[in-house]
Amino acid sequence: MTSPSKLTNLLLGSLLALAATSASVSAATPDRGGTLVRRHCGGCHAVSSTGDSHVPAAPRFRELHKRYDPEVLAEALAEGILTGHPLMPEFRFEPDDVQAIILYLKSLQSKQAG
């Protein structure tokens, strides 16, 4: 039989885990994704809904959906995007950051559709 104090500790631990999970989900926002891509990708790519890439060969993020479904990019963002050219650094993002970037890419796509 479980004692009341053990049950209380188990319940409290479950609530803390749920709160931590809720906090991490809320951290994945399009605004967070926009901040990340401006910081890590904006030096070469056009990362907003307008403008050209600083490096002409670098695809505009608002057009990435023409090549890739944003959800398909999740694994590459988490494990490191490898490209055919040596100038692009390899980035690896944490799961919350990956989700935030995907949300941002989807928001760019919806702005183009509208």
N, C-alpha and C positions, 0 to 999 in steps of 0.2 A: 504494500500500500504506500502511496506517495504522501509524504508529510505536507502540511499546508505551506511551510516555508519553501520546500522544494517546488511545489506547484506555483507559488508566487514568483520564485526566481525564474522558472521556466516561462511563465506568462510574461514577465517583465523582459526577459531576453528576446522572446518572440516579438513583442511590441517594438523593442529597440531595433531589431533586424528589419521589421516592416518599415519603420520610420527612416532608416538608412536607405532602404530600397526606394522609397518614395522620394527622398531627397535626391538620389542619383538620377532617377527618371526625370525629375523636374529640371535637372541641370542640362539635359539635352534639349536645347531650344534652337530654333533657327538663328536667333541673335548670337548665341554662343558659337554656332557653326560659322557664321559670317566673320566673327572675330578671329577664329582659327584660320580660315582660308585667307583672310586679308594678311594675317601675320606670316603664315608659312608659304602661301602660294601667290600672293598678290605681287610679288616682285617680278614675276614672269607672266602670269595669267591675268586676264580680265576676270575678276571675281564678282563683279556686280552686274546689275541688269542692263548696264550700258557701258560703252567704251571698248577699246581694243586692248589686246594683250601687249605688254611691254616687249615681249619677245614674239615676233610674228608667228613663229611655228607653234607657240603654246596655245592650245585650244581655249576658247572663252568658256568659262564655267556655265554660263547661261545656255550654252549649246551642247554641253556634255550629254544631255538626255538623247541627243540624236545618235550618239555612239553607244551609250551605256544606260541601262536603267540604273538610277541612283542606288537602289538596293544592292545591285550586283557589285558596286564599288566597296561595300562594307568590309569584305574580307581583305581586299587589297589595302584599304586604309588601316586596318588593324595589323596586318602582317608586313606591310611595307610595299609601296608601289614601286615596281621596277619598270623602267622604260628603256626604249631602244637608244636613248641618247645619254651621254655621260654627264651633262650639265644639271640634270634634275636630281636633287638630293633625294634620298630615300627617307620617307617619313613613316613613323608608326604611331598610331593614335590609340588612346585608351577607349574602351567600349562606349562610355558616355560621350566622348568627343566624336567618335565615329558616327553615332546616332545624330548628334548635333549637326555634323557636316552634311549628312544625308538629308536632314530636315531643311537645311539651308539650300542645298541643291534643288530640292523639290520646290522650295519657295521661289527660286529663280525661274524654274520651269513654269510654274503657274503664272508668274508675272509675264512671261513671254506669250503664254496662251491667251491672256486677257487683253 
